């Protein structure tokens, strides 16, 4: 595993952990519509409350798995692919909020791009 991969995995996972463990109850310029916290944001997208309560632990577990995969490389593909999928869904959700600026999708799009880079670097022969 290259140093670049490790840095990217740490950047993605620590960012996700920060958002879901320390900033989920706080406002952000990147939240959709007039959402004041993550739960409001999920509601703004039209999701039932159970989706918020399912996605949160899943993102925290996946981010943790991405960190563990630094020492246990067999977890890299599954954890990074799952995180990339969740970031793709987040980007789509942001883009569906037509009244919002496109810049609100930027953090999720960046995390998706970083996950994609890790997956590409892990391809056989890369």
C-alpha positions in Angstrom: 0.0 0.0 0.0 1.5 3.3 -1.0 1.8 6.4 1.2 -0.7 8.2 -1.1 -3.3 5.6 -0.6 -2.8 5.8 3.2 -3.1 9.5 3.2 -6.2 9.5 1.1 -7.9 6.7 3.2 -7.1 8.7 6.4 -8.4 11.9 4.9 -11.7 10.4 3.8 -12.3 8.3 6.9 -11.3 11.1 9.4 -13.5 13.6 7.5 -16.5 11.2 7.6 -15.9 10.5 11.3 -15.7 14.2 12.0 -19.0 14.9 10.3 -20.9 12.1 11.8 -19.4 12.1 15.3 -18.6 15.7 16.0 -20.5 17.9 13.6 -23.8 16.1 13.0 -25.7 18.5 15.2 -24.1 21.6 13.7 -25.0 23.8 10.8 -22.8 23.9 7.7 -22.6 25.8 4.5 -22.7 22.5 2.7 -26.0 21.3 4.2 -28.9 21.2 1.7 -31.8 23.7 1.8 -32.2 25.2 5.3 -31.0 22.1 7.2 -29.4 23.0 10.5 -28.0 19.5 11.1 -27.6 16.1 9.4 -31.0 14.8 10.6 -32.7 17.9 9.1 -30.7 17.4 5.9 -31.9 13.8 5.5 -35.4 15.1 6.0 -34.9 17.8 3.4 -34.1 15.1 0.9 -37.4 13.4 1.7 -35.9 10.4 3.5 -37.7 8.8 6.5 -35.9 9.3 9.8 -34.8 5.6 9.9 -32.5 6.3 6.9 -30.6 8.8 8.9 -30.3 6.3 11.8 -29.1 3.6 9.4 -26.7 5.7 7.3 -24.9 7.2 10.3 -23.6 4.0 11.9 -22.9 2.6 8.4 -20.7 5.5 7.5 -18.9 5.4 10.9 -18.3 1.7 10.6 -17.1 2.1 7.0 -14.8 4.9 7.8 -13.4 2.9 10.7 -12.9 -0.1 8.3 -11.0 2.2 5.9 -8.6 3.1 8.8 -8.2 -0.6 9.8 -7.6 -1.5 6.1 -4.2 0.3 6.4 -3.0 -2.6 8.5 -5.5 -5.2 7.1 -5.4 -4.6 3.3 -8.1 -7.2 2.6 -10.6 -4.6 3.8 -9.5 -1.9 1.4 -11.8 -2.8 -1.5 -15.0 -3.5 0.4 -14.7 -0.4 2.7 -13.6 2.0 0.0 -16.2 0.8 -2.5 -19.0 1.0 0.1 -17.9 4.6 1.0 -17.7 5.5 -2.7 -21.2 4.3 -3.2 -22.5 6.3 -0.2 -20.7 9.4 -1.5 -22.2 8.9 -4.9 -25.7 8.7 -3.3 -24.9 11.9 -1.4 -23.8 13.7 -4.6 -27.0 12.7 -6.3 -29.1 13.9 -3.3 -27.4 17.2 -3.4 -27.9 17.6 -7.2 -31.6 16.8 -6.8 -32.0 19.8 -4.6 -32.3 22.2 -7.5 -32.7 25.3 -5.4 -29.3 24.7 -3.8 -25.9 25.8 -5.2 -23.8 23.1 -6.8 -21.0 23.9 -4.4 -23.0 22.1 -1.6 -22.2 18.8 -3.4 -18.5 19.5 -3.4 -17.5 17.7 -0.2 -19.3 14.5 -1.2 -18.0 14.8 -4.7 -14.5 15.2 -3.3 -14.8 12.2 -1.1 -16.2 10.2 -4.0 -13.2 11.2 -6.2 -10.7 10.3 -3.4 -12.3 6.9 -2.9 -12.2 6.3 -6.7 -8.4 7.2 -6.7 -7.8 4.6 -4.0 -9.8 2.0 -5.9 -7.9 2.7 -9.1 -4.6 2.5 -7.3 -5.6 -0.9 -6.0 -6.4 -2.3 -9.4 -4.2 -5.2 -10.4 -1.2 -3.9 -12.4 -1.7 -0.3 -11.1 
